[in-house]
Amino acid sequence: MRIWAWEWPESWRIRSLAVTRLAAVTAVVALLTATFLSAALPQSAMAEESNETNGTQQESTADLKTVRFGFPSSGSNWNNGVLGVALEKGYLNDYLKPLGYKAEGTGFVGAAPALHEALTAGDIDYVDYAGFAGILGKSKGIDTTLLAVTGYNSGWRLVASTKSGINSINDLKGKKVAYQRGATPQMYLIKVLDQAHLQFSDIEAVNAALPDGLSTLATGGVDAAVVSAGQEQQLVNEGKVKVIHAGIKADKKTFYEPSTLIARTDFAKQHPDVTVAVLKAKDDIVKDHDAFERLSAQRSGNPLSVVQATEVPDPNVGHPVTLSKNLISSLESVQDFELKNKLISNTVDVQSWTDPEPLRKAIIEYEQEKKVPAATAKQDASAAVAGVTGAESGSSDAAAQTNHRLLSAVLPIVLYLVVAGVVAFGRHGIRRRIERLRSSEIQATAKDSNGENAINPAAEHGLAVAKKVFDTLFVLILPLGVFIAWHAASASGAMSSIVLPSISSVGQTIVEQLTTGTFRNDLLISVSRILKGYSLAAVFGIFFGVIMGMSLSANRFFMLVFKSIRQIPMMAWVPLLVMWFGIGEGSKVAVIFLASFFPILMNTISGITRVDGKLVEVGRMYQLSKWRLFREIYLPGALPSIFVGLKLALGISWMAVVGSEMIAASSGIGFRINDARSLMDYSIVFAGMIVIAVAGVLMDLILTAISKAATPWELVRKA
């Protein structure tokens, strides 16, 4: 019995397939755009307060929103100042809890660059750090407000290896000196060099985080390093390093710098209570300075003697929490220094950046709590903010600017969807026409063996050309979608231009960096390191892979050790290798070697063991020597797998070289990217990433061509 089944008409199925593909493309673009937009949304608790009635739920700690405070850290989660005391003793929670908030402090080892990125992303709401970094961030466009100057000190020291021959700052010329770029250590180092009438170019400066710089100094990778006071104490006790210059003992006007409490502008004016807690913490420090020093020693892990040696004798000077004329003037001097040394290009109006109202209100509120007369409280508040006149109001054209940004972002998306739809439908239509053409040719040939009714070859050729064109356009849809999503996120303002620069600015940066030779030189250095480490990895990886693949005993002997080393993350090796080999070529080549070795090794073993056993048996029947057996049977059979390992290793080697150059280096494309990040030049960061991508693809194409030439039988097999 025949069972009748209804089927969709052919035309309906074709349309359905085309619509499905268009929907898939649209979904990809929507996903990319949503990813950018969601990443841009502030994750901070300082977003708009909910108007929902929570009843008694806000009473519990679990329902409290979090106010996040960030500060630089040398390894311990402790801020050595008024913010640290306010967090440690719970003063911030005392004032914030009735408002539905709780305080959380996080130390950032990456210091200024990491704090700026967290602040821009909305991951933190307040930052207590050096005025140098605050001005740098404001100059680059981070929307912050200065609330108070919370510190005035110099906690930096220049230490040198006892084997370096450096006995004074005059001996620094030509020496390798580690410092942290884009933060106060850079300003400190430049001022130290100026004391000896040296230029920054007179030394070989190495950009490294403070802990990395000190560890590199300990192993002789650099001759000297700028450190946070106290970090060097153990090495000093061991006789490995000596202090060449201490900022706290130097000229106060030259080396002391202000620390600042800044906040995201959208919240700073609404909650002066944070500043009240900081004022209370300052009172604790002033009333019992010895207790503060003991607390600082306990929380930081530094000996009490070190803490005492780095504290300004007068706590009112070291922990001011004011906006006095002298401190505002010191901030302006810091900005002049940054402009002079071309660390920033945009001038910050310190007066407009500063909002004195939160501090004024906080002082009045706090002194009233202490039963100070109202007139005296107002007088004290006015004196504390005497250095500023207040911030100016924002522009009234903000809404119009927002609408313009949204329009400029939406139009390319609409145009892209139209083009993607045309390409998807067109490609599908061409493929269907080619199929029908071939079917007609077969039928015509069957009817007339002479081929008189065959289809015109010109039509077939035209369709073939059209197919290639549409196939190429189809491949470009996703990359184009990525760029469209990038443009939409930056043009609409959904993501700050600080961390996501426009495509045009990145393109201009690429042209500038290539024409000046900066990227070209850095790229050549990085490629040179890759070729050295990658070549060594290829030689040893293939050698051990062949031995372990052909010999079970060798496999058992080496495999356990290789497997153990393989589990260690690539970047975990970098600090250790820098300590062993220094910051020069040796450590970079070693990192690349370790990262590239294992993909080549494992794929070589896999290729050898998968060689057809029957071919091996035939070779043995003909009594081929082990060398001929390897050359004529094992090697040809394993080559495709070996080249897979080589390709994987090439991509990994790029990650290795860039990662190692970011941690401790003075040259290379990774160094350039990290250097730009330190100064918040994210257009250079993106440009460097694009250059790496292009260089990596070109090297992969070269390796693919070599692979095809070395294994021509693979092309025949795949065909």
C-alpha positions as CSV (number, residue, x, y, z in Angstrom):
1,M,0.0,0.0,0.0
2,R,1.4,3.4,-0.9
3,I,1.5,6.0,1.8
4,W,1.0,9.5,0.5
5,A,3.2,12.2,2.1
6,W,2.9,15.9,1.5
7,E,6.1,17.8,0.7
8,W,6.9,21.5,0.7
9,P,7.1,22.9,-2.8
10,E,10.6,23.3,-4.1
11,S,10.4,27.1,-4.3
12,W,9.2,27.3,-0.6
13,R,12.1,25.1,0.5
14,I,14.6,27.4,-1.3
15,R,13.1,30.5,0.2
16,S,13.0,28.9,3.6
17,L,16.7,28.0,3.4
18,A,17.7,31.5,2.3
19,V,15.7,33.1,5.1
20,T,17.3,30.7,7.6
21,R,20.8,31.7,6.4
22,L,19.9,35.4,6.5
23,A,18.5,34.9,10.0
24,A,21.8,33.2,11.0
25,V,23.8,36.2,9.7
26,T,21.5,38.7,11.4
27,A,21.8,36.7,14.7
28,V,25.6,36.8,14.5
29,V,25.7,40.5,14.1
30,A,23.1,41.0,16.8
31,L,25.2,38.8,19.1
32,L,28.3,40.7,18.4
33,T,26.6,44.1,19.0
34,A,24.9,42.8,22.1
35,T,28.3,41.6,23.4
36,F,29.8,45.1,22.9
37,L,26.9,46.9,24.4
38,S,26.6,44.6,27.4
39,A,30.3,44.9,28.1
40,A,29.8,48.6,28.1
41,L,27.0,48.7,30.7
42,P,28.2,49.7,34.1
43,Q,28.4,46.7,36.4
44,S,28.9,49.0,39.5
45,A,26.4,49.3,42.3
46,M,26.5,53.1,41.6
47,A,24.0,52.7,38.7
48,E,20.5,54.2,39.2
49,E,18.9,53.3,42.5
50,S,15.8,51.2,42.2
51,N,12.5,52.7,43.2
52,E,11.0,49.3,44.0
53,T,9.8,48.8,47.5
54,N,12.1,46.3,49.0
55,G,10.6,46.4,52.5
56,T,12.8,44.9,55.1
57,Q,15.0,43.1,52.5
58,Q,17.4,46.1,52.4
59,E,18.1,45.5,56.0
60,S,20.2,42.4,55.3
61,T,23.7,42.6,54.1
62,A,22.9,40.4,51.1
63,D,20.5,43.0,49.7
64,L,22.9,45.9,50.0
65,K,24.4,47.3,46.8
66,T,28.2,47.5,46.7
67,V,30.2,50.6,46.5
68,R,33.6,49.6,45.1
69,F,36.8,51.3,46.0
70,G,40.0,50.7,44.1
71,F,43.6,51.5,45.0
72,P,47.1,50.5,44.0
73,S,48.6,47.5,45.7
74,S,52.0,46.0,46.0
75,G,50.6,42.6,46.7
76,S,48.6,43.0,49.8
77,N,45.0,44.2,49.7
78,W,45.8,47.3,51.8
79,N,45.6,51.0,51.1
80,N,48.2,52.8,53.2
81,G,46.2,55.9,54.0
82,V,42.8,57.2,55.1
83,L,40.9,54.9,52.7
84,G,42.6,51.9,54.2
85,V,41.6,52.9,57.7
86,A,38.1,53.7,56.6
87,L,37.7,50.3,55.1
88,E,39.5,48.4,57.8
89,K,37.5,50.0,60.7
90,G,34.2,49.9,58.9
91,Y,33.6,53.6,58.9
92,L,32.5,53.5,55.3
93,N,29.9,50.8,56.0
94,D,28.7,52.8,59.0
95,Y,27.7,55.7,56.8
96,L,26.7,53.8,53.7
97,K,24.6,51.0,55.2
98,P,21.6,53.2,56.1
99,L,21.6,54.3,52.5
100,G,21.4,50.7,51.2
101,Y,25.1,50.3,50.4
102,K,28.1,48.4,51.6
103,A,31.8,49.2,50.9
104,E,34.3,46.9,49.2
105,G,37.9,47.7,48.6
106,T,40.1,46.0,46.0
107,G,43.8,46.5,45.5
108,F,45.1,46.5,41.9
109,V,48.7,45.2,41.4
110,G,48.6,46.7,37.9
111,A,48.2,50.1,39.5
112,A,47.1,53.0,37.4
113,P,46.4,51.2,34.0
114,A,44.3,48.5,35.7
115,L,42.5,51.1,37.8
116,H,41.7,53.2,34.8
117,E,40.3,50.3,32.9
118,A,38.2,49.2,35.9
119,L,37.0,52.8,36.4
120,T,36.0,53.2,32.7
121,A,34.2,49.8,32.7
122,G,32.2,50.8,35.8
123,D,33.7,48.0,37.9
124,I,34.8,50.5,40.6
125,D,33.2,53.8,41.8
126,Y,36.0,55.4,43.8
127,V,39.7,55.4,43.4
128,D,42.4,56.6,45.8
129,Y,45.7,56.9,44.0
130,A,48.4,59.2,42.9
131,G,47.4,62.6,41.4
132,F,49.8,61.8,38.5
133,A,47.5,58.9,37.5
134,G,44.3,60.9,38.2
135,I,45.4,63.7,35.8
136,L,46.5,61.2,33.2
137,G,43.1,59.5,33.3
138,K,41.2,62.7,33.2
139,S,43.3,64.0,30.3
140,K,42.5,60.8,28.3
141,G,38.8,61.4,28.8
142,I,37.7,59.3,31.9
143,D,34.7,61.1,33.4
144,T,35.8,61.6,37.0
145,T,35.5,64.2,39.7
146,L,38.2,65.1,42.2
147,L,36.8,65.0,45.7
148,A,39.9,65.5,47.9
149,V,43.6,65.2,48.2
150,T,44.1,62.4,50.7
151,G,47.9,62.1,50.8
152,Y,51.1,64.1,50.4
153,N,54.3,62.0,50.4
154,S,56.8,60.2,48.3
155,G,56.8,56.4,48.9
156,W,59.3,55.6,46.1
157,R,62.9,54.4,46.3
158,L,65.5,53.8,43.6
159,V,67.5,50.7,44.5
160,A,70.4,49.2,42.6
161,S,72.1,45.8,42.6
162,T,75.3,45.7,44.6
163,K,77.0,44.1,41.6
164,S,75.9,46.8,39.1
165,G,78.6,49.3,40.1
166,I,76.0,51.9,40.8
167,N,76.9,53.9,43.9
168,S,74.9,57.1,43.2
169,I,72.4,58.5,40.7
170,N,75.3,59.8,38.6
171,D,76.2,56.2,37.8
172,L,72.9,55.4,36.1
173,K,73.9,56.4,32.6
174,G,73.8,53.4,30.3
175,K,72.2,51.2,32.9
176,K,69.1,49.1,32.7
177,V,66.5,50.6,35.1
178,A,63.0,49.0,35.7
179,Y,60.1,51.3,36.4
180,Q,56.3,51.4,35.9
181,R,55.2,53.5,33.0
182,G,52.1,55.6,33.2
183,A,52.2,55.9,36.9
184,T,54.0,57.9,39.6
185,P,57.2,55.8,39.5
186,Q,57.9,57.2,36.0
187,M,57.7,60.8,37.3
188,Y,59.9,59.9,40.3
189,L,62.5,58.3,38.0
190,I,62.6,61.3,35.6
191,K,63.0,63.7,38.6
192,V,65.8,61.5,40.0
193,L,67.6,61.5,36.7
194,D,67.2,65.3,36.5
195,Q,69.0,65.6,39.8
196,A,72.1,64.1,38.1
197,H,71.5,66.1,34.9
198,L,70.7,63.0,33.0
199,Q,68.0,62.5,30.3
200,F,65.6,59.6,30.2
201,S,67.2,58.5,27.0
202,D,70.6,58.2,28.9
203,I,69.3,55.0,30.5
204,E,67.8,51.7,29.2
205,A,64.4,52.0,30.7
206,V,62.4,48.8,31.2
207,N,58.7,49.0,31.7
208,A,57.7,46.5,34.3
209,A,55.2,46.2,37.2
210,L,56.8,46.9,40.6
211,P,57.0,43.3,41.8
212,D,58.4,42.1,38.4
213,G,61.0,44.9,38.4
214,L,62.2,44.0,41.8
215,S,62.4,40.2,41.0
216,T,64.3,41.0,37.8
217,L,66.7,43.2,39.7
218,A,67.3,40.3,42.2
219,T,68.5,38.0,39.4
220,G,70.6,40.6,37.6
221,G,68.1,41.2,34.7
222,V,68.3,44.9,35.4
223,D,70.8,47.1,37.2
224,A,68.4,49.2,39.2
225,A,64.6,49.5,39.8
226,V,62.1,51.9,41.2
227,V,60.2,50.2,44.1
228,S,57.6,51.1,46.6
229,A,59.3,51.7,49.9
230,G,59.6,48.5,51.9
231,Q,59.6,46.1,49.0
232,E,63.4,46.1,48.8
233,Q,64.0,45.4,52.5
234,Q,64.6,41.7,52.3
235,L,67.1,42.1,49.4
236,V,68.8,44.9,51.3
237,N,69.1,42.6,54.4
238,E,70.6,39.9,52.1
239,G,73.1,42.3,50.7
240,K,71.9,42.0,47.1
241,V,70.7,45.6,46.6
242,K,71.2,49.0,48.1
243,V,69.1,52.1,48.3
244,I,70.4,54.9,46.0
245,H,67.7,57.4,46.5
246,A,64.7,57.7,48.8
247,G,61.9,60.1,47.8
248,I,60.7,60.8,51.4
249,K,64.2,62.0,52.4
250,A,64.6,64.2,49.3
251,D,63.4,67.7,48.6
252,K,59.7,67.9,49.6
253,K,58.7,70.4,46.9
254,T,60.3,68.3,44.2
255,F,59.6,64.7,45.1
256,Y,56.4,64.8,47.2
257,E,53.3,64.2,45.2
258,P,49.6,64.4,46.1
259,S,47.3,61.3,46.3
260,T,43.7,61.9,45.3
261,L,40.3,60.5,46.0
262,I,38.3,60.6,42.8
263,A,34.9,59.2,41.9
264,R,32.8,58.6,38.8
265,T,31.1,61.9,38.1
266,D,27.6,60.4,37.9
267,F,27.6,59.6,41.6
268,A,30.1,61.9,43.3
269,K,27.7,64.8,44.0
270,Q,24.9,62.6,45.4
271,H,26.8,60.9,48.2
272,P,29.1,63.0,50.4
273,D,28.9,60.4,53.1
274,V,31.9,58.6,51.6
275,T,33.9,61.7,52.3
276,V,32.6,61.8,55.9
277,A,34.0,58.3,56.5
278,V,37.3,59.3,55.1
279,L,37.4,62.4,57.4
280,K,36.8,60.1,60.4
281,A,39.6,57.8,59.3
282,K,41.9,60.9,59.1
283,D,41.0,61.8,62.6
284,D,42.0,58.3,63.8
285,I,45.4,58.6,62.1
286,V,46.1,62.1,63.5
287,K,44.9,61.1,67.1
288,D,47.0,58.0,67.3
289,H,49.7,57.9,64.5
290,D,51.6,55.1,66.2
291,A,48.5,52.9,66.1
292,F,48.1,53.6,62.4
293,E,51.7,52.7,61.7
294,R,51.2,49.4,63.6
295,L,48.0,48.7,61.6
296,S,49.8,49.5,58.3
297,A,52.7,47.2,59.2
298,Q,50.3,44.4,60.1
299,R,48.2,44.7,56.9
300,S,51.0,45.5,54.4
301,G,53.4,42.9,55.7
302,N,56.2,45.4,56.0
303,P,58.3,45.7,59.2
304,L,57.2,48.5,61.5
305,S,60.5,50.2,61.1
306,V,60.0,50.4,57.3
307,V,56.5,51.9,57.8
308,Q,57.8,54.4,60.2
309,A,60.6,55.4,57.9
310,T,58.1,56.1,55.0
311,E,55.6,58.1,57.0
312,V,55.6,61.9,57.1
313,P,56.2,62.9,60.7
314,D,53.2,65.2,60.7
315,P,50.1,63.2,59.8
316,N,48.1,66.3,59.0
317,V,50.6,66.8,56.2
318,G,50.8,63.2,55.1
319,H,47.1,62.6,55.2
320,P,45.4,66.0,54.5
321,V,41.9,65.2,53.1
322,T,41.6,68.8,51.9
323,L,41.5,70.9,48.7
324,S,43.8,73.6,49.9
325,K,45.6,76.1,47.6
326,N,49.0,74.4,48.1
327,L,47.7,71.0,47.3
328,I,45.8,72.1,44.2
329,S,48.9,74.0,43.1
330,S,50.9,70.7,43.5
331,L,48.4,68.9,41.3
332,E,48.8,71.7,38.7
333,S,52.6,71.2,38.9
334,V,52.2,67.5,38.3
335,Q,50.2,68.3,35.2
336,D,52.9,70.7,34.0
337,F,55.4,67.8,34.4
338,E,53.2,65.4,32.4
339,L,52.8,68.0,29.6
340,K,56.5,68.8,29.5
341,N,57.4,65.1,29.2
342,K,54.7,64.5,26.6
343,L,52.9,62.0,28.8
344,I,49.6,63.7,28.1
345,S,48.5,66.1,25.3
346,N,45.2,67.4,26.6
347,T,45.3,69.9,29.4
348,V,43.1,69.3,32.4
349,D,41.3,72.3,34.1
350,V,42.0,71.2,37.7
351,Q,39.5,73.8,38.9
352,S,36.7,72.4,36.8
353,W,37.7,68.8,37.5
354,T,37.4,69.4,41.3
355,D,34.0,69.5,43.0
356,P,34.4,71.0,46.5
357,E,30.7,70.6,47.5
358,P,31.0,66.9,48.7
359,L,34.0,67.8,50.9
360,R,32.4,71.0,52.2
361,K,29.2,69.2,53.1
362,A,31.1,66.3,54.6
363,I,33.2,68.5,56.9
364,I,30.1,70.4,58.1
365,E,28.2,67.1,58.8
366,Y,31.2,65.4,60.5
367,E,32.0,68.4,62.7
368,Q,28.4,68.7,63.7
369,E,28.5,65.1,64.8
370,K,31.5,66.1,67.0
371,K,29.4,68.9,68.5
372,V,31.5,71.6,66.8
373,P,29.6,74.9,66.6
374,A,27.9,75.5,63.2
375,A,29.8,78.7,62.5
376,T,33.2,77.0,63.2
377,A,32.2,74.0,61.0
378,K,31.3,76.2,58.1
379,Q,34.6,78.1,58.6
380,D,36.6,74.9,58.6
381,A,34.8,73.7,55.5
382,S,35.5,76.9,53.6
383,A,39.2,76.7,54.6
384,A,39.5,73.1,53.5
385,V,38.2,73.8,49.9
386,A,39.8,77.2,49.5
387,G,41.9,76.0,46.6
388,V,39.0,75.5,44.2
389,T,36.0,77.3,42.8
390,G,34.0,74.3,41.8
391,A,33.1,72.4,38.6
392,E,31.1,73.9,35.8
393,S,27.8,72.5,34.6
394,G,27.7,70.2,31.6
395,S,26.5,71.0,28.2
396,S,22.8,71.3,27.4
397,D,23.4,69.7,24.0
398,A,24.1,66.2,25.4
399,A,20.7,64.8,24.3
400,A,21.2,66.0,20.7
401,Q,24.7,64.6,20.6
402,T,23.4,61.3,21.9
403,N,20.8,61.1,19.1
404,H,23.4,61.9,16.5
405,R,25.6,59.1,17.8
406,L,22.8,56.6,17.7
407,L,21.8,57.6,14.2
408,S,25.4,57.2,13.0
409,A,25.6,53.8,14.6
410,V,22.2,52.5,13.4
411,L,22.5,53.4,9.7
412,P,25.6,51.2,9.0
413,I,23.9,48.3,10.7
414,V,20.8,48.6,8.5
415,L,22.9,48.9,5.4
416,Y,24.9,45.9,6.5
417,L,21.8,43.8,7.0
418,V,20.6,44.7,3.5
419,V,23.9,43.9,1.9
420,A,24.2,40.6,3.9
421,G,20.7,39.7,2.7
422,V,21.5,40.4,-0.9
423,V,24.7,38.4,-0.7
424,A,23.0,35.4,1.0
425,F,20.0,35.4,-1.4
426,G,22.2,36.0,-4.4
427,R,24.7,33.3,-3.5
428,H,21.9,30.8,-3.0
429,G,20.2,31.8,-6.3
430,I,23.4,31.4,-8.2
431,R,24.0,27.9,-6.8
432,R,20.5,26.9,-7.7
433,R,20.9,28.1,-11.2
434,I,24.2,26.3,-11.6
435,E,22.5,23.1,-10.4
436,R,19.6,23.5,-12.9
437,L,22.1,24.3,-15.7
438,R,24.1,21.1,-15.0
439,S,20.8,19.1,-14.9
440,S,19.8,20.6,-18.2
441,E,23.2,19.7,-19.7
442,I,22.9,16.1,-18.7
443,Q,19.4,15.9,-20.1
444,A,20.4,17.6,-23.3
445,T,23.4,15.3,-23.7
446,A,21.2,12.2,-23.1
447,K,18.7,13.3,-25.9
448,D,21.3,14.3,-28.4
449,S,24.7,12.6,-28.3
450,N,26.1,15.3,-30.7
451,G,25.5,17.9,-28.0
452,E,23.6,20.2,-30.4
453,N,21.0,21.1,-27.7
454,A,23.7,21.6,-25.0
455,I,23.7,24.8,-23.0
456,N,25.8,27.8,-24.1
457,P,29.3,27.5,-22.5
458,A,29.3,31.3,-22.1
459,A,26.3,31.1,-19.8
460,E,28.0,28.4,-17.7
461,H,31.2,30.5,-17.5
462,G,29.3,33.6,-16.4
463,L,27.5,31.6,-13.6
464,A,30.8,30.2,-12.5
465,V,32.3,33.7,-12.2
466,A,29.3,34.9,-10.4
467,K,29.5,32.0,-8.0
468,K,33.1,32.9,-7.1
469,V,32.2,36.5,-6.5
470,F,29.3,35.7,-4.3
471,D,31.3,33.0,-2.4
472,T,34.0,35.6,-1.7
473,L,31.4,38.1,-0.5
474,F,29.8,35.5,1.7
475,V,33.2,34.8,3.4
476,L,33.5,38.5,4.1
477,I,30.1,38.9,5.7
478,L,31.3,37.9,9.2
479,P,34.5,40.0,9.3
480,L,32.5,42.9,8.0
481,G,29.9,42.3,10.7
482,V,32.7,42.5,13.3
483,F,33.8,45.9,12.0
484,I,30.1,47.1,11.9
485,A,29.6,46.0,15.5
486,W,32.8,47.8,16.4
487,H,31.7,51.0,14.7
488,A,28.2,50.7,16.3
489,A,29.6,50.3,19.8
490,S,32.1,53.2,19.5
491,A,29.9,55.6,17.4
492,S,26.9,55.2,19.6
493,G,28.8,55.9,22.8
494,A,27.8,52.5,24.2
495,M,31.4,51.9,24.9
496,S,33.8,54.7,25.8
497,S,36.2,55.8,23.1
498,I,38.9,55.5,25.7
499,V,38.8,51.7,25.7
500,L,37.2,51.2,22.2
501,P,38.6,53.8,19.8
502,S,37.0,54.4,16.5
503,I,38.0,52.4,13.4
504,S,39.2,55.6,11.7
505,S,41.5,56.5,14.6
506,V,43.0,53.0,14.7
507,G,43.5,53.1,11.0
508,Q,45.2,56.5,11.2
509,T,47.4,55.2,14.1
510,I,48.5,52.1,12.0
511,V,49.6,54.4,9.1
512,E,51.4,56.7,11.5
513,Q,53.2,54.0,13.4
514,L,54.3,52.2,10.2
515,T,55.4,55.3,8.4
516,T,57.5,56.4,11.4
517,G,59.0,53.0,11.6
518,T,57.9,52.3,15.2
519,F,55.7,49.3,14.4
520,R,58.1,48.1,11.7
521,N,61.1,47.9,14.1
522,D,59.0,46.4,16.9
523,L,57.5,43.8,14.6
524,L,60.9,42.8,13.2
525,I,62.2,42.3,16.8
526,S,59.2,40.2,17.7
527,V,59.4,38.1,14.5
528,S,63.1,37.6,15.1
529,R,62.4,36.2,18.6
530,I,59.6,34.0,17.2
531,L,61.9,32.5,14.5
532,K,64.5,31.7,17.1
533,G,62.3,30.1,19.6
534,Y,60.0,28.5,17.0
535,S,62.9,27.0,15.1
536,L,64.3,25.4,18.2
537,A,60.9,24.1,19.2
538,A,60.5,22.6,15.7
539,V,63.9,20.8,15.8
540,F,63.5,19.4,19.2
541,G,59.8,18.8,19.0
542,I,60.1,16.7,15.8
543,F,63.2,15.0,17.1
544,F,61.7,13.8,20.3
545,G,58.3,13.2,18.6
546,V,59.9,10.8,16.1
547,I,61.9,8.9,18.8
548,M,58.8,8.6,21.1
549,G,56.6,7.7,18.2
550,M,58.8,4.9,16.9
551,S,60.0,3.6,20.3
552,L,57.6,2.5,23.0
553,S,60.4,2.5,25.6
554,A,61.4,6.1,24.7
555,N,57.8,7.1,24.9
556,R,57.4,5.7,28.4
557,F,60.7,7.2,29.5
558,F,60.0,10.8,28.4
559,M,56.2,11.1,28.5
560,L,55.6,11.6,32.2
561,V,58.1,14.6,32.5
562,F,56.8,16.2,29.2
563,K,53.2,15.8,30.4
564,S,54.0,17.4,33.7
565,I,55.7,20.4,32.1
566,R,53.0,20.7,29.5
567,Q,50.3,21.3,32.2
568,I,52.0,24.5,33.5
569,P,50.4,27.6,31.8
570,M,52.7,29.4,29.4
571,M,52.6,32.7,31.2
572,A,53.5,31.1,34.5
573,W,57.0,30.5,33.1
574,V,57.6,34.1,32.2
575,P,58.6,35.5,35.6
576,L,60.8,32.5,36.3
577,L,62.5,32.7,32.9
578,V,63.0,36.4,33.3
579,M,64.7,35.8,36.6
580,W,66.9,33.1,35.0
581,F,67.8,34.7,31.7
582,G,67.1,38.4,32.4
583,I,64.9,40.6,30.3
584,G,67.0,40.2,27.1
585,E,66.5,37.8,24.2
586,G,67.1,34.6,26.3
587,S,63.9,34.8,28.3
588,K,61.7,35.6,25.3
589,V,63.2,32.8,23.2
590,A,62.8,30.4,26.1
591,V,59.1,31.3,26.5
592,I,58.5,30.8,22.8
593,F,60.3,27.5,22.8
594,L,58.3,26.1,25.7
595,A,55.0,27.3,24.3
596,S,55.7,26.0,20.8
597,F,57.4,22.7,21.7
598,F,54.5,20.7,22.9
599,P,52.1,21.1,20.0
600,I,54.9,20.0,17.6
601,L,55.9,17.1,19.9
602,M,52.4,15.7,20.3
603,N,51.4,16.0,16.7
604,T,54.6,14.4,15.6
605,I,54.0,11.5,17.9
606,S,50.4,11.2,16.7
607,G,51.6,11.3,13.0
608,I,54.2,8.6,13.6
609,T,51.9,6.2,15.5
610,R,49.1,6.6,12.9
611,V,51.3,5.5,9.9
612,D,49.7,2.5,8.2
613,G,51.0,-0.6,9.9
614,K,50.8,-2.6,6.7
615,L,53.3,-0.3,5.0
616,V,55.7,-0.7,7.9
617,E,55.4,-4.5,7.7
618,V,56.1,-4.3,3.9
619,G,59.2,-2.2,4.6
620,R,60.4,-4.7,7.1
621,M,59.8,-7.6,4.7
622,Y,62.1,-5.9,2.3
623,Q,64.6,-5.5,5.1
624,L,64.7,-1.7,5.0
625,S,67.1,-0.1,7.5
626,K,65.6,2.0,10.3
627,W,66.8,5.1,8.5
628,R,65.1,4.1,5.2
629,L,62.0,2.9,7.1
630,F,61.8,6.3,8.7
631,R,62.6,8.3,5.5
632,E,60.4,6.3,3.1
633,I,57.4,5.3,5.2
634,Y,57.2,7.0,8.6
635,L,58.1,10.5,7.5
636,P,55.8,10.8,4.5
637,G,52.9,9.4,6.5
638,A,53.6,11.7,9.5
639,L,54.3,14.9,7.6
640,P,50.6,16.1,7.4
641,S,50.3,15.7,11.2
642,I,53.6,17.4,11.8
643,F,52.6,20.4,9.8
644,V,49.4,20.6,11.8
645,G,51.5,20.8,14.9
646,L,53.8,23.5,13.3
647,K,50.7,25.6,12.4
648,L,49.4,25.3,16.0
649,A,52.8,26.2,17.4
650,L,53.1,29.2,15.2
651,G,49.9,30.8,16.5
652,I,50.9,29.9,20.1
653,S,54.4,31.5,19.6
654,W,52.7,34.8,18.8
655,M,50.9,34.6,22.1
656,A,54.1,33.7,23.9
657,V,56.2,36.5,22.5
658,V,53.6,39.2,23.1
659,G,52.9,38.0,26.6
660,S,56.5,37.8,27.6
661,E,57.2,41.3,26.1
662,M,54.4,42.7,28.1
663,I,55.8,41.6,31.4
664,A,59.4,42.7,31.2
665,A,60.9,44.1,28.0
666,S,62.3,47.2,26.4
667,S,61.4,46.4,22.8
668,G,59.0,44.4,20.6
669,I,55.4,44.7,19.6
670,G,54.2,43.3,23.0
671,F,56.2,46.0,24.7
672,R,54.7,48.7,22.5
673,I,51.2,47.5,23.3
674,N,51.8,47.4,27.0
675,D,53.6,50.8,26.8
676,A,50.6,52.3,25.1
677,R,48.2,50.8,27.6
678,S,50.2,52.4,30.4
679,L,49.6,55.8,28.9
680,M,46.0,54.9,27.9
681,D,46.8,55.2,24.1
682,Y,44.3,52.5,23.2
683,S,44.3,53.3,19.5
684,I,48.0,52.1,19.5
685,V,46.9,49.0,21.5
686,F,44.2,48.1,18.9
687,A,46.6,49.0,16.0
688,G,49.2,46.7,17.5
689,M,46.7,43.9,17.7
690,I,45.7,44.3,14.1
691,V,49.4,44.3,13.0
692,I,50.0,41.1,14.9
693,A,46.9,39.5,13.3
694,V,48.1,40.4,9.8
695,A,51.7,39.3,10.5
696,G,50.4,36.0,11.9
697,V,48.1,35.3,9.0
698,L,51.0,36.0,6.5
699,M,53.3,33.7,8.4
700,D,50.6,31.0,8.4
701,L,50.1,31.4,4.7
702,I,53.8,30.9,4.1
703,L,53.8,27.8,6.3
704,T,50.7,26.5,4.4
705,A,52.5,26.9,1.1
706,I,55.5,25.0,2.4
707,S,53.1,22.3,3.7
708,K,51.5,21.9,0.3
709,A,54.9,21.8,-1.5
710,A,56.2,19.1,1.0
711,T,53.0,16.9,0.8
712,P,51.7,17.0,-2.8
713,W,50.0,13.7,-2.3
714,E,47.7,15.2,0.2
715,L,46.3,17.6,-2.5
716,V,45.6,14.6,-4.7
717,R,44.0,12.7,-1.9
718,K,41.7,15.6,-0.9
719,A,40.8,16.2,-4.5
